[in-house]
Amino acid sequence: MIESRLDDLEHALAYKFRNRVLAERALTHSSATTEVGSDELREDNEQLEYLGDAILEMLASEHLFRAFPLWSEGQLSKSRARIVNAASLSTAAQRLGLGEYLRLGRGEEKTGGRTKPALLGDAFEAVVAAIFLDGGLESAREFVTRTLIDAAIEAEGSNLGRSDRKSELQELLQARGVPPARYELVRASGPDHQKMFWVEVNVPGLVSATGTGTNKKEAEQSAAEQALEQVLEQVQSSKT
């Protein structure tokens, strides 16, 4: 990577590398090291991905532990999963424009590798590891908090610590030997910037409920919460 591109990358990351080889390696996909004519590229970012994944787990855990001291272990675990999942990492990489700096093989380049969520998420993990190796844990902590954790907490708001009601409902139904719930979008209305969704969840012969939300996922969770309450009431009634 030429010096001017490295300068642009550091500006995008708001971090200046002491060892720029780490920055180049973090953005080198394995496809770029295997093609003829790429002999100078001997190290890809896969090992850095591995290290970055572990660092992200630890830093997200630490941040949540300190920021939400009253949360249960379950809330903390679910919130961490939302922060460091593949979609979240890919989104963070997109915000930083990492796709522009990826070093790819010709095959990956032709198939849109610069915009592939998996490659972008991997690159973000590798960049975290590169910053950790270059500047230490505090530098990595600052970068991850600024580019990933703060954005995730702001986007999720109070939902960050909420449990996954769909999963809870599924687990309860499975424990009772009941077929899985079915979700159906029954209505959507309003302008694009203020749309509301209605989703119905149905378990034949057991429960039926409708939930609303500003997106389909939120409406499904709302419907699952209503259905879960119904099922729990039935369980309680059967005990009395």
QUIHUVEN-V864488 format. One record per backbone hydrogen bond with DSSP energy under -1.0 kcal/mol. NH is the residue of the N-H (numbers start at 0). CO is the residue of the C=O. If there is no record, write none. Layout:
nh: (NH NH)
co: (CO CO)
//
This chain:
nh: (5 6 7 8 9 10 11 12 13 14 21 23 24 25 27 28 31 32 37 40 44 48 49 50 51 52 53 54 55 56 57 58 59 60 61 62 63 64 65 66 67 70 75 76 77 78 79 80 81 82 83 88 89 90 91 92 93 94 95 97 99 100 102 108 109 110 111 112 114 119 120 121 122 123 124 125 126 127 128 129 130 131 132 133 134 135 139 140 141 142 143 144 145 146 147 148 149 151 152 153 154 155 156 158 159 161 164 167 168 169 170 171 172 173 174 175 176 177 181 183 185 186 188 193 195 196 197 198 199 200 201 202 205 206 208 210 212 218 219 220 221 222 223 224 225 226 227 228 229 230 231 232 233 234 235 236 237 239)
co: (1 2 3 4 5 6 7 8 9 9 18 19 20 21 24 102 28 29 34 37 27 44 45 46 47 48 49 50 51 52 53 54 55 56 57 58 59 60 61 62 63 67 71 72 73 74 75 76 77 78 79 84 85 86 87 88 89 90 91 92 96 97 26 104 105 106 108 107 111 115 116 117 118 119 120 121 122 123 124 125 126 127 128 129 130 131 135 136 137 138 139 140 141 142 143 143 144 147 148 149 150 151 152 155 156 158 162 163 164 165 166 167 168 169 170 171 173 172 201 199 197 197 195 190 188 212 186 210 183 208 181 206 202 202 200 198 196 214 215 216 217 218 219 220 221 222 223 224 225 226 227 228 229 230 231 232 233 236)
//
